[in-house]
Amino acid sequence: MNTNAVIAIHGGAGTILRASMSASAEADYHAALHAVLSAGQRVLADGGSALDAVSEAVRLLEDCPLFNAGRGAVYTAAGTHELDAAIMDGSTLDAGAICCVTRVRNPILAARRVLERSEHVLFTGAGAEAFAAAQGLEFVEPEYFHTEARHRQWQLARGQQRAMLDHDGATLASASSPGDDDPTPHEPIDPNRKFGTVGAVALDQHGHVAAATSTGGVTNKQVGRVGDTPLIGAGCYADDATCAVSTTGSGEMFMRMVAAYDVAAQMAYRNVSLEEAAHDVVMNRLPKIDGRGGLIAVDARGNVTLPFNTEGMYRGFARIGETPETAIYR
């Protein structure tokens, strides 16, 4: 049995919004991350698989309106929600992914079913929803994904007529005021300059690793746009021989760099440590094409790394029997 079992999670990376650094907002995010880590930790402590641990962690992140996945997902240019997710089992290299779904409550569970019950890896749009329905997964009305914070963010982006990744955080603060029912009245990381994805990686007591990633995409994105999240090797990768990786960032850049796989490849072909490989991808290679964001990774020895090249990244990790550690800023 592996005594180094561990789970790590992220909830997106981006620019810290100084005006929003209220103690209560930080506490809400830390509490949410802590709760998710504790749930994943319990799965591992009970002898569950890494695949089970990352599935449960990402499902809970999808259900939490603080993050851009599932409930709380951002809006497309058409005022809709399109969700993507992927999951990979390091013990078999089996993988499953879905993209552009609009009514599946938990996209990560649909991706898991693709992994387990389909000869394919990736389903899109109507085909993905038909597959999820055939698997008996829970569907919701599109309104389920709505939160006031994301809707305001979208309205602001529409006014600027662009996908919202590079706005000055002060714009949102001056353009709107939080509503009473807003679950994110003050986000520690600027919602206009945040790469909103959630993910989890884990090593179980049997020595196997797994990774899972889920997202609502980019605010005001064109309908049908797909980023790195559901692409195996870009937003998600796992191989017992090297590591498990989940990314968050400027999706197009992570796709072009095949960022998640690159960490594993460097470990395999350069024979470097998890830490060195992840650092090279995030700090050296991605910035060359203006790639911003970060990743979380774990290897088969229980080493964990959570590098990012932005000001902040919602993140944390937990080992069996230890108190979960969470962080937002550097």
C-alpha positions as YAML, in Angstrom:
chain: A
units: angstrom
residues:
- id: 1
  name: MET
  ca: [0.00, 0.00, 0.00]
- id: 2
  name: ASN
  ca: [1.19, 3.51, -0.82]
- id: 3
  name: THR
  ca: [1.39, 5.63, 2.31]
- id: 4
  name: ASN
  ca: [1.86, 8.85, 0.32]
- id: 5
  name: ALA
  ca: [-1.73, 9.02, -0.95]
- id: 6
  name: VAL
  ca: [-2.64, 12.63, -1.68]
- id: 7
  name: ILE
  ca: [-5.17, 14.78, -3.50]
- id: 8
  name: ALA
  ca: [-4.67, 18.29, -4.91]
- id: 9
  name: ILE
  ca: [-7.27, 20.65, -6.41]
- id: 10
  name: HIS
  ca: [-7.46, 23.99, -8.17]
- id: 11
  name: GLY
  ca: [-10.29, 26.42, -8.81]
- id: 12
  name: GLY
  ca: [-8.79, 28.70, -11.42]
- id: 13
  name: ALA
  ca: [-5.91, 31.16, -11.70]
- id: 14
  name: GLY
  ca: [-5.64, 34.84, -12.48]
- id: 15
  name: THR
  ca: [-5.01, 38.39, -11.35]
- id: 16
  name: ILE
  ca: [-5.60, 39.31, -7.73]
- id: 17
  name: LEU
  ca: [-8.19, 42.04, -7.36]
- id: 18
  name: ARG
  ca: [-6.84, 44.18, -4.53]
- id: 19
  name: ALA
  ca: [-10.15, 45.92, -3.94]
- id: 20
  name: SER
  ca: [-11.84, 42.61, -3.27]
- id: 21
  name: MET
  ca: [-9.49, 41.16, -0.70]
- id: 22
  name: SER
  ca: [-12.07, 41.09, 2.08]
- id: 23
  name: ALA
  ca: [-11.41, 38.67, 4.90]
- id: 24
  name: SER
  ca: [-14.87, 37.14, 4.49]
- id: 25
  name: ALA
  ca: [-14.38, 36.49, 0.77]
- id: 26
  name: GLU
  ca: [-11.04, 34.82, 1.37]
- id: 27
  name: ALA
  ca: [-12.60, 32.74, 4.14]
- id: 28
  name: ASP
  ca: [-15.40, 31.58, 1.82]
- id: 29
  name: TYR
  ca: [-12.93, 30.37, -0.80]
- id: 30
  name: HIS
  ca: [-10.65, 28.70, 1.73]
- id: 31
  name: ALA
  ca: [-13.67, 26.98, 3.31]
- id: 32
  name: ALA
  ca: [-14.90, 25.71, -0.06]
- id: 33
  name: LEU
  ca: [-11.47, 24.40, -1.03]
- id: 34
  name: HIS
  ca: [-11.04, 22.79, 2.40]
- id: 35
  name: ALA
  ca: [-14.41, 21.03, 2.17]
- id: 36
  name: VAL
  ca: [-13.64, 19.61, -1.28]
- id: 37
  name: LEU
  ca: [-10.17, 18.45, -0.21]
- id: 38
  name: SER
  ca: [-11.61, 16.79, 2.89]
- id: 39
  name: ALA
  ca: [-14.10, 14.86, 0.76]
- id: 40
  name: GLY
  ca: [-11.39, 13.66, -1.61]
- id: 41
  name: GLN
  ca: [-9.15, 12.83, 1.32]
- id: 42
  name: ARG
  ca: [-11.88, 10.62, 2.80]
- id: 43
  name: VAL
  ca: [-12.20, 8.69, -0.45]
- id: 44
  name: LEU
  ca: [-8.47, 7.97, -0.42]
- id: 45
  name: ALA
  ca: [-8.40, 7.14, 3.31]
- id: 46
  name: ASP
  ca: [-11.18, 4.59, 2.77]
- id: 47
  name: GLY
  ca: [-9.06, 2.85, 0.14]
- id: 48
  name: GLY
  ca: [-10.85, 4.42, -2.81]
- id: 49
  name: SER
  ca: [-9.18, 4.87, -6.18]
- id: 50
  name: ALA
  ca: [-7.53, 8.04, -7.40]
- id: 51
  name: LEU
  ca: [-10.20, 8.08, -10.10]
- id: 52
  name: ASP
  ca: [-12.94, 8.07, -7.47]
- id: 53
  name: ALA
  ca: [-11.19, 10.82, -5.50]
- id: 54
  name: VAL
  ca: [-10.81, 13.22, -8.43]
- id: 55
  name: SER
  ca: [-14.36, 12.49, -9.64]
- id: 56
  name: GLU
  ca: [-15.79, 13.39, -6.24]
- id: 57
  name: ALA
  ca: [-13.62, 16.49, -5.83]
- id: 58
  name: VAL
  ca: [-14.50, 17.92, -9.24]
- id: 59
  name: ARG
  ca: [-18.18, 17.06, -8.82]
- id: 60
  name: LEU
  ca: [-18.22, 19.13, -5.63]
- id: 61
  name: LEU
  ca: [-16.36, 21.98, -7.33]
- id: 62
  name: GLU
  ca: [-18.96, 21.90, -10.13]
- id: 63
  name: ASP
  ca: [-21.73, 22.19, -7.54]
- id: 64
  name: CYS
  ca: [-20.06, 25.18, -5.82]
- id: 65
  name: PRO
  ca: [-21.16, 28.52, -7.35]
- id: 66
  name: LEU
  ca: [-17.86, 30.18, -6.39]
- id: 67
  name: PHE
  ca: [-16.09, 28.50, -9.31]
- id: 68
  name: ASN
  ca: [-16.49, 28.53, -13.11]
- id: 69
  name: ALA
  ca: [-17.69, 24.97, -13.66]
- id: 70
  name: GLY
  ca: [-21.18, 23.57, -13.37]
- id: 71
  name: ARG
  ca: [-23.30, 25.94, -11.25]
- id: 72
  name: GLY
  ca: [-21.61, 29.32, -11.50]
- id: 73
  name: ALA
  ca: [-20.32, 28.72, -15.03]
- id: 74
  name: VAL
  ca: [-19.71, 31.78, -17.20]
- id: 75
  name: TYR
  ca: [-21.91, 32.90, -20.09]
- id: 76
  name: THR
  ca: [-21.26, 32.52, -23.83]
- id: 77
  name: ALA
  ca: [-21.76, 35.40, -26.28]
- id: 78
  name: ALA
  ca: [-25.30, 34.05, -26.83]
- id: 79
  name: GLY
  ca: [-26.13, 34.22, -23.12]
- id: 80
  name: THR
  ca: [-25.96, 30.45, -22.70]
- id: 81
  name: HIS
  ca: [-23.72, 28.03, -20.83]
- id: 82
  name: GLU
  ca: [-21.49, 25.44, -22.52]
- id: 83
  name: LEU
  ca: [-19.62, 23.06, -20.24]
- id: 84
  name: ASP
  ca: [-16.57, 20.89, -20.82]
- id: 85
  name: ALA
  ca: [-14.87, 18.20, -18.72]
- id: 86
  name: ALA
  ca: [-12.28, 15.43, -18.94]
- id: 87
  name: ILE
  ca: [-10.94, 12.66, -16.73]
- id: 88
  name: MET
  ca: [-8.05, 10.21, -17.09]
- id: 89
  name: ASP
  ca: [-6.97, 7.06, -15.24]
- id: 90
  name: GLY
  ca: [-3.19, 6.78, -14.92]
- id: 91
  name: SER
  ca: [-3.29, 3.02, -14.31]
- id: 92
  name: THR
  ca: [-4.81, 2.19, -17.71]
- id: 93
  name: LEU
  ca: [-4.48, 5.43, -19.73]
- id: 94
  name: ASP
  ca: [-8.24, 5.25, -20.21]
- id: 95
  name: ALA
  ca: [-9.81, 8.68, -20.63]
- id: 96
  name: GLY
  ca: [-13.20, 10.25, -21.16]
- id: 97
  name: ALA
  ca: [-14.31, 13.77, -22.05]
- id: 98
  name: ILE
  ca: [-17.33, 15.81, -23.09]
- id: 99
  name: CYS
  ca: [-17.64, 19.35, -24.40]
- id: 100
  name: CYS
  ca: [-20.30, 21.94, -25.24]
- id: 101
  name: VAL
  ca: [-23.02, 20.42, -23.06]
- id: 102
  name: THR
  ca: [-25.77, 22.69, -21.78]
- id: 103
  name: ARG
  ca: [-27.96, 20.65, -19.43]
- id: 104
  name: VAL
  ca: [-25.76, 18.02, -17.77]
- id: 105
  name: ARG
  ca: [-25.58, 18.96, -14.10]
- id: 106
  name: ASN
  ca: [-22.14, 17.41, -13.53]
- id: 107
  name: PRO
  ca: [-20.07, 17.21, -16.70]
- id: 108
  name: ILE
  ca: [-17.28, 15.35, -14.89]
- id: 109
  name: LEU
  ca: [-19.64, 12.45, -14.19]
- id: 110
  name: ALA
  ca: [-20.50, 12.29, -17.89]
- id: 111
  name: ALA
  ca: [-16.78, 12.28, -18.75]
- id: 112
  name: ARG
  ca: [-16.30, 9.43, -16.27]
- id: 113
  name: ARG
  ca: [-19.05, 7.42, -17.98]
- id: 114
  name: VAL
  ca: [-17.36, 7.99, -21.34]
- id: 115
  name: LEU
  ca: [-14.16, 6.58, -19.84]
- id: 116
  name: GLU
  ca: [-15.89, 3.56, -18.35]
- id: 117
  name: ARG
  ca: [-18.67, 2.70, -20.79]
- id: 118
  name: SER
  ca: [-17.67, 3.91, -24.24]
- id: 119
  name: GLU
  ca: [-15.08, 2.89, -26.80]
- id: 120
  name: HIS
  ca: [-14.63, 6.59, -27.54]
- id: 121
  name: VAL
  ca: [-12.78, 9.34, -25.65]
- id: 122
  name: LEU
  ca: [-14.59, 12.59, -26.52]
- id: 123
  name: PHE
  ca: [-18.23, 13.44, -27.20]
- id: 124
  name: THR
  ca: [-19.48, 16.90, -28.14]
- id: 125
  name: GLY
  ca: [-22.73, 18.86, -27.97]
- id: 126
  name: ALA
  ca: [-25.96, 16.98, -28.68]
- id: 127
  name: GLY
  ca: [-24.10, 13.68, -28.95]
- id: 128
  name: ALA
  ca: [-22.54, 14.17, -25.52]
- id: 129
  name: GLU
  ca: [-25.93, 15.00, -24.02]
- id: 130
  name: ALA
  ca: [-27.55, 11.97, -25.64]
- id: 131
  name: PHE
  ca: [-24.80, 9.76, -24.23]
- id: 132
  name: ALA
  ca: [-25.19, 11.29, -20.76]
- id: 133
  name: ALA
  ca: [-28.96, 10.81, -20.88]
- id: 134
  name: ALA
  ca: [-28.56, 7.18, -21.90]
- id: 135
  name: GLN
  ca: [-26.31, 6.73, -18.86]
- id: 136
  name: GLY
  ca: [-29.06, 8.07, -16.59]
- id: 137
  name: LEU
  ca: [-27.12, 11.14, -15.45]
- id: 138
  name: GLU
  ca: [-28.91, 14.10, -13.91]
- id: 139
  name: PHE
  ca: [-30.05, 16.88, -16.24]
- id: 140
  name: VAL
  ca: [-31.02, 20.40, -15.20]
- id: 141
  name: GLU
  ca: [-32.60, 23.42, -16.86]
- id: 142
  name: PRO
  ca: [-30.02, 25.92, -18.17]
- id: 143
  name: GLU
  ca: [-31.08, 28.39, -15.46]
- id: 144
  name: TYR
  ca: [-29.48, 26.08, -12.88]
- id: 145
  name: PHE
  ca: [-26.02, 27.26, -13.91]
- id: 146
  name: HIS
  ca: [-26.88, 30.97, -13.52]
- id: 147
  name: THR
  ca: [-25.44, 33.19, -10.80]
- id: 148
  name: GLU
  ca: [-25.85, 36.96, -10.62]
- id: 149
  name: ALA
  ca: [-22.09, 37.48, -10.46]
- id: 150
  name: ARG
  ca: [-21.46, 35.62, -13.73]
- id: 151
  name: HIS
  ca: [-24.40, 37.33, -15.43]
- id: 152
  name: ARG
  ca: [-23.07, 40.79, -14.53]
- id: 153
  name: GLN
  ca: [-19.64, 39.74, -15.70]
- id: 154
  name: TRP
  ca: [-21.13, 38.71, -19.05]
- id: 155
  name: GLN
  ca: [-23.08, 41.96, -19.46]
- id: 156
  name: LEU
  ca: [-19.87, 43.89, -18.88]
- id: 157
  name: ALA
  ca: [-18.00, 41.76, -21.40]
- id: 158
  name: ARG
  ca: [-20.78, 42.27, -23.97]
- id: 159
  name: GLY
  ca: [-20.43, 46.01, -23.53]
- id: 160
  name: GLN
  ca: [-16.74, 45.67, -24.29]
- id: 161
  name: GLN
  ca: [-17.53, 43.21, -27.12]
- id: 162
  name: ARG
  ca: [-14.75, 40.78, -26.30]
- id: 163
  name: ALA
  ca: [-14.03, 37.60, -24.43]
- id: 164
  name: MET
  ca: [-13.20, 38.64, -20.90]
- id: 165
  name: LEU
  ca: [-9.70, 37.58, -19.97]
- id: 166
  name: ASP
  ca: [-7.73, 40.80, -19.94]
- id: 167
  name: HIS
  ca: [-9.88, 43.52, -18.42]
- id: 168
  name: ASP
  ca: [-8.81, 45.83, -15.67]
- id: 169
  name: GLY
  ca: [-10.45, 44.52, -12.51]
- id: 170
  name: ALA
  ca: [-11.49, 48.04, -11.56]
- id: 171
  name: THR
  ca: [-13.96, 47.99, -14.45]
- id: 172
  name: LEU
  ca: [-16.21, 45.45, -12.80]
- id: 173
  name: ALA
  ca: [-16.08, 47.21, -9.46]
- id: 174
  name: SER
  ca: [-17.13, 50.52, -11.01]
- id: 175
  name: ALA
  ca: [-19.64, 49.02, -13.42]
- id: 176
  name: SER
  ca: [-21.76, 47.17, -10.93]
- id: 177
  name: SER
  ca: [-22.49, 46.58, -7.31]
- id: 178
  name: PRO
  ca: [-23.03, 43.17, -5.73]
- id: 179
  name: GLY
  ca: [-26.55, 41.92, -5.34]
- id: 180
  name: ASP
  ca: [-27.85, 40.46, -2.09]
- id: 181
  name: ASP
  ca: [-28.17, 37.01, -3.67]
- id: 182
  name: ASP
  ca: [-24.73, 37.15, -5.25]
- id: 183
  name: PRO
  ca: [-22.63, 34.20, -4.05]
- id: 184
  name: THR
  ca: [-19.44, 35.99, -5.10]
- id: 185
  name: PRO
  ca: [-19.82, 39.69, -4.22]
- id: 186
  name: HIS
  ca: [-16.07, 40.03, -3.78]
- id: 187
  name: GLU
  ca: [-13.76, 37.52, -5.40]
- id: 188
  name: PRO
  ca: [-10.13, 37.45, -4.22]
- id: 189
  name: ILE
  ca: [-9.05, 36.84, -7.82]
- id: 190
  name: ASP
  ca: [-10.36, 39.37, -10.35]
- id: 191
  name: PRO
  ca: [-13.23, 37.61, -12.18]
- id: 192
  name: ASN
  ca: [-12.42, 39.58, -15.35]
- id: 193
  name: ARG
  ca: [-8.82, 38.43, -15.47]
- id: 194
  name: LYS
  ca: [-9.29, 34.92, -14.18]
- id: 195
  name: PHE
  ca: [-8.95, 31.68, -16.08]
- id: 196
  name: GLY
  ca: [-11.86, 29.78, -14.67]
- id: 197
  name: THR
  ca: [-11.43, 26.06, -14.54]
- id: 198
  name: VAL
  ca: [-11.53, 23.51, -11.75]
- id: 199
  name: GLY
  ca: [-9.51, 20.35, -11.45]
- id: 200
  name: ALA
  ca: [-8.14, 17.61, -9.24]
- id: 201
  name: VAL
  ca: [-5.25, 15.15, -9.28]
- id: 202
  name: ALA
  ca: [-4.68, 12.29, -6.88]
- id: 203
  name: LEU
  ca: [-2.45, 9.39, -5.92]
- id: 204
  name: ASP
  ca: [-4.24, 6.54, -4.15]
- id: 205
  name: GLN
  ca: [-3.02, 3.93, -1.67]
- id: 206
  name: HIS
  ca: [-2.62, 1.44, -4.52]
- id: 207
  name: GLY
  ca: [-0.03, 3.66, -6.24]
- id: 208
  name: HIS
  ca: [-2.27, 4.83, -9.07]
- id: 209
  name: VAL
  ca: [-2.79, 8.42, -10.23]
- id: 210
  name: ALA
  ca: [-5.71, 10.16, -11.92]
- id: 211
  name: ALA
  ca: [-6.65, 13.64, -13.11]
- id: 212
  name: ALA
  ca: [-9.91, 15.47, -13.80]
- id: 213
  name: THR
  ca: [-10.69, 18.95, -15.14]
- id: 214
  name: SER
  ca: [-13.97, 20.83, -15.72]
- id: 215
  name: THR
  ca: [-14.93, 24.32, -16.91]
- id: 216
  name: GLY
  ca: [-17.60, 26.71, -18.09]
- id: 217
  name: GLY
  ca: [-15.05, 28.24, -20.45]
- id: 218
  name: VAL
  ca: [-14.41, 31.92, -21.09]
- id: 219
  name: THR
  ca: [-16.90, 34.74, -20.46]
- id: 220
  name: ASN
  ca: [-18.54, 35.90, -23.72]
- id: 221
  name: LYS
  ca: [-16.83, 33.13, -25.70]
- id: 222
  name: GLN
  ca: [-18.20, 32.30, -29.14]
- id: 223
  name: VAL
  ca: [-20.72, 29.47, -29.11]
- id: 224
  name: GLY
  ca: [-18.96, 26.22, -29.89]
- id: 225
  name: ARG
  ca: [-15.54, 27.37, -28.66]
- id: 226
  name: VAL
  ca: [-13.65, 24.58, -26.94]
- id: 227
  name: GLY
  ca: [-10.58, 25.20, -24.83]
- id: 228
  name: ASP
  ca: [-7.96, 22.90, -23.35]
- id: 229
  name: THR
  ca: [-10.08, 21.42, -20.55]
- id: 230
  name: PRO
  ca: [-11.64, 18.43, -22.41]
- id: 231
  name: LEU
  ca: [-8.56, 17.73, -24.51]
- id: 232
  name: ILE
  ca: [-6.45, 14.87, -23.19]
- id: 233
  name: GLY
  ca: [-2.85, 16.06, -22.95]
- id: 234
  name: ALA
  ca: [-3.77, 19.75, -22.90]
- id: 235
  name: GLY
  ca: [-6.01, 20.29, -19.88]
- id: 236
  name: CYS
  ca: [-5.83, 16.84, -18.33]
- id: 237
  name: TYR
  ca: [-3.37, 13.94, -18.33]
- id: 238
  name: ALA
  ca: [-2.49, 10.97, -16.10]
- id: 239
  name: ASP
  ca: [0.01, 8.13, -16.35]
- id: 240
  name: ASP
  ca: [1.23, 6.02, -13.42]
- id: 241
  name: ALA
  ca: [4.69, 5.97, -15.03]
- id: 242
  name: THR
  ca: [5.03, 9.73, -14.60]
- id: 243
  name: CYS
  ca: [2.30, 11.91, -13.11]
- id: 244
  name: ALA
  ca: [-1.24, 13.28, -13.17]
- id: 245
  name: VAL
  ca: [-1.85, 16.87, -14.27]
- id: 246
  name: SER
  ca: [-4.82, 19.28, -14.37]
- id: 247
  name: THR
  ca: [-4.36, 22.75, -15.86]
- id: 248
  name: THR
  ca: [-6.07, 26.13, -15.71]
- id: 249
  name: GLY
  ca: [-5.23, 29.09, -17.90]
- id: 250
  name: SER
  ca: [-5.41, 30.65, -21.35]
- id: 251
  name: GLY
  ca: [-6.79, 27.51, -22.97]
- id: 252
  name: GLU
  ca: [-5.60, 28.12, -26.51]
- id: 253
  name: MET
  ca: [-2.00, 28.44, -25.31]
- id: 254
  name: PHE
  ca: [-2.21, 25.29, -23.18]
- id: 255
  name: MET
  ca: [-3.59, 23.48, -26.24]
- id: 256
  name: ARG
  ca: [-0.76, 24.66, -28.46]
- id: 257
  name: MET
  ca: [1.81, 23.58, -25.87]
- id: 258
  name: VAL
  ca: [0.01, 20.29, -25.03]
- id: 259
  name: ALA
  ca: [0.83, 21.50, -21.54]
- id: 260
  name: ALA
  ca: [-0.41, 18.66, -19.34]
- id: 261
  name: TYR
  ca: [1.29, 15.98, -21.42]
- id: 262
  name: ASP
  ca: [4.47, 18.03, -21.63]
- id: 263
  name: VAL
  ca: [4.96, 17.71, -17.87]
- id: 264
  name: ALA
  ca: [4.74, 13.91, -18.13]
- id: 265
  name: ALA
  ca: [6.88, 13.82, -21.26]
- id: 266
  name: GLN
  ca: [9.67, 15.83, -19.67]
- id: 267
  name: MET
  ca: [9.69, 13.45, -16.72]
- id: 268
  name: ALA
  ca: [9.87, 10.47, -19.07]
- id: 269
  name: TYR
  ca: [12.30, 11.75, -21.68]
- id: 270
  name: ARG
  ca: [14.46, 14.24, -19.76]
- id: 271
  name: ASN
  ca: [14.34, 12.17, -16.56]
- id: 272
  name: VAL
  ca: [13.62, 15.26, -14.45]
- id: 273
  name: SER
  ca: [11.54, 15.55, -11.29]
- id: 274
  name: LEU
  ca: [7.85, 16.45, -11.23]
- id: 275
  name: GLU
  ca: [8.74, 19.83, -9.77]
- id: 276
  name: GLU
  ca: [11.29, 20.64, -12.48]
- id: 277
  name: ALA
  ca: [9.07, 19.49, -15.34]
- id: 278
  name: ALA
  ca: [6.02, 21.44, -14.13]
- id: 279
  name: HIS
  ca: [8.11, 24.55, -13.44]
- id: 280
  name: ASP
  ca: [9.57, 24.46, -16.95]
- id: 281
  name: VAL
  ca: [6.16, 24.19, -18.60]
- id: 282
  name: VAL
  ca: [4.49, 26.94, -16.53]
- id: 283
  name: MET
  ca: [7.37, 29.37, -16.03]
- id: 284
  name: ASN
  ca: [9.46, 28.93, -19.19]
- id: 285
  name: ARG
  ca: [7.55, 27.37, -22.08]
- id: 286
  name: LEU
  ca: [4.03, 28.81, -21.75]
- id: 287
  name: PRO
  ca: [5.14, 32.45, -21.27]
- id: 288
  name: LYS
  ca: [6.92, 32.30, -24.65]
- id: 289
  name: ILE
  ca: [3.50, 32.36, -26.33]
- id: 290
  name: ASP
  ca: [1.88, 34.51, -23.63]
- id: 291
  name: GLY
  ca: [0.37, 31.49, -21.93]
- id: 292
  name: ARG
  ca: [-0.96, 32.45, -18.50]
- id: 293
  name: GLY
  ca: [-2.27, 30.24, -15.73]
- id: 294
  name: GLY
  ca: [-1.05, 27.25, -13.80]
- id: 295
  name: LEU
  ca: [-1.42, 23.56, -13.09]
- id: 296
  name: ILE
  ca: [-1.53, 21.01, -10.31]
- id: 297
  name: ALA
  ca: [0.32, 17.71, -10.52]
- id: 298
  name: VAL
  ca: [1.17, 14.65, -8.45]
- id: 299
  name: ASP
  ca: [3.53, 11.79, -9.21]
- id: 300
  name: ALA
  ca: [3.50, 8.12, -8.20]
- id: 301
  name: ARG
  ca: [5.77, 8.85, -5.22]
- id: 302
  name: GLY
  ca: [3.36, 11.35, -3.75]
- id: 303
  name: ASN
  ca: [5.22, 14.50, -4.73]
- id: 304
  name: VAL
  ca: [2.88, 17.42, -5.35]
- id: 305
  name: THR
  ca: [3.47, 20.68, -7.21]
- id: 306
  name: LEU
  ca: [1.11, 23.60, -7.87]
- id: 307
  name: PRO
  ca: [2.95, 26.19, -10.01]
- id: 308
  name: PHE
  ca: [1.31, 29.23, -11.63]
- id: 309
  name: ASN
  ca: [2.57, 32.30, -13.47]
- id: 310
  name: THR
  ca: [-0.35, 34.57, -12.54]
- id: 311
  name: GLU
  ca: [-0.74, 36.50, -9.28]
- id: 312
  name: GLY
  ca: [-2.97, 33.89, -7.74]
- id: 313
  name: MET
  ca: [-4.51, 30.43, -8.09]
- id: 314
  name: TYR
  ca: [-7.19, 28.87, -5.93]
- id: 315
  name: ARG
  ca: [-5.49, 25.66, -4.81]
- id: 316
  name: GLY
  ca: [-4.83, 23.14, -2.08]
- id: 317
  name: PHE
  ca: [-3.77, 19.61, -1.26]
- id: 318
  name: ALA
  ca: [-4.38, 17.03, 1.43]
- id: 319
  name: ARG
  ca: [-2.58, 13.87, 2.48]
- id: 320
  name: ILE
  ca: [-4.27, 11.09, 4.42]
- id: 321
  name: GLY
  ca: [-4.29, 11.88, 8.12]
- id: 322
  name: GLU
  ca: [-3.14, 15.49, 7.67]
- id: 323
  name: THR
  ca: [-5.01, 18.80, 7.72]
- id: 324
  name: PRO
  ca: [-5.75, 20.06, 4.19]
- id: 325
  name: GLU
  ca: [-3.68, 23.05, 3.07]
- id: 326
  name: THR
  ca: [-5.31, 25.75, 0.93]
- id: 327
  name: ALA
  ca: [-3.97, 28.93, -0.68]
- id: 328
  name: ILE
  ca: [-4.99, 31.72, -3.05]
- id: 329
  name: TYR
  ca: [-2.02, 34.06, -3.41]
- id: 330
  name: ARG
  ca: [1.68, 33.43, -3.88]
...
